[in-house]
């Protein structure tokens, strides 16, 4: 027995065409909006993290350069012959990094021993007493460096003595 295929009716053909048209229609506006929202939820934190990484890297580079200038300045002051002014050595360290000499500053104190060894001495402001270097003078040179953008300042103290 053979089954005989009957031709489709017009209604059935129309329904079939609608189903095929629906499959070929693409995405609805709602589906596209949901996809965009989901992608932005994933991408925005990644972009924020990348921006933070760039800022952190830049700040780290500036701090490393500051530490380099500071170490260079301390080394130059330490190697300098004893005197009453070490500003030129500190400014030279800033200039070596192609920074303005005004970004480096120096302050001085000298040690005045007490009358007896049982008592502590005191630190007095200034590089040398009465502007003259005396034998056995102990100086504390404070070097401060400010970053080019002015956001950070670092300091180090170097003790100079011919003792």
N, C-alpha and C positions, 0 to 999 in steps of 0.2 A: 504494500500500500504506500502510495506516495502521498506525501502531504503537499498540498498545493499552497504556494505563498500568495497571500492576497495583497494587492497593492494597498499602500498606506493611504489613509484618508487625509484630507487637507488639514484637518485639525492636528493630527499626529505629526504631519510634516512641519507644520508651523511651530509646534512645541519643540520638535527636534532642532529646528533652526535657532530658536530662542536659546536653547541650552548651549549650542555651539557658539552663538554670538556672545553669550555671557562668559564662556571660557576664554574667548579671544579679546574680551573687553579690557584687560589689564587690571591695574589696581584701582581701588576706589580712593577717594580723597581721604577718607578716614584711615585707611591702611597706610597711605603715604605719610600722613601726619603722625601716626603712631611710630612709624619707622624713624622719622626725623627726630622726634622727642627721645626715643631710645638711644639713637646715635649721639645726640647732644649730651645726654646724661653720662655717656661713656667718654666722650671726647673732651668735655669741659674740664674735668679734673686732670686729665693728662696735659692739657694746655697750661693750666695753672701750675702744675708741678714743673713743667719745662721752664716757665717764666721764673719761678722761684729758684730753680737750679741755676739759671743764668745770673740772677742777682747775687746769689750766694757765691758763685764762682768769681764774680767781679769783686765782691767784697773781700774774699779770701786772697785774691791776687793783690789788692791794695794793701791788706795787712801784711802780706809776705814782703812786699816792697818796702813797707815802713820798717819792718824788722831788719831788713837788709841795710837800709840807711842808718838805722840806729846802731847796729853792730859795727858798721863801717866807721861811723862817727866815734864810737867808744874806742875802737882800735886806733884811730888816728890820734885821739887825745892821749891814749895810753902811751903811744910811741913818741909823742911830742916831747921836746926838751922842757924841763920845768920852767914855768913862767907864771904870769899873772892873767893871761888872756888866751883862751883856747877856742874862741869863737870862729876863727878862720878855718880851723880843722873840721869843726862841725858843719859849717857852711859848705866846705869842699865835699863832704860826704853827701850832702843834699844835691849839690851840683853834679856829682858823679852819676846820680840816678836821673839827671835832667829835671830836677825839681828846683823851685825857687829857693834861694838861700833863706828867705823869710819864713820858710816852713820849719826851720831848725832854730832852736833857741837854747841858750846856755845860762845856767845860774851857778853861783859859786858859794862855797863856805870854806872857812879854814878852821883848823882845830887849835884851840888854846888850852894847853895842858894846865892842870891844877897845880897849886904850890907843892902839894905832896902827892906821892903815888897812891896814897890811900883814898884820895878823892878823885872823882871823874872830872875830866876837863869839859869844855863847852865848845860848841860850834858857833862861829861868828859869821855873819853875812859878809860877803865880799870874797875876792880871789886871793888877795894878799893884804896883810896889815899895812896900812898907810901906802898901799900901792907898790910896795917893794917886796920882792921875794927874799925871804930870810932862810938861812940854812936850817934844815930839819923841819921845814914847814910841811904840814899835811893838809892837802886840799881835797874837798869833795866837789866834783864837777857833776852837775845834774844836766843831762842832755834830754831835750824834749823834741819830738818830731810830730808834726801834724800832717795828716794825709792831704793830698792835693784838693780834695773836695771839702776838707775841713771837718769831716764826720768823725774822725778818730785821732786820738793823740796817744803816743806812747813815750815813756821816759825810762832812762837808765842812769845810774849813778856810778861814776868812776872815781876812785880814790887815787890821788897823785901824791907821791912823796919821794924825797931823795934819801929817806932813812933806810 
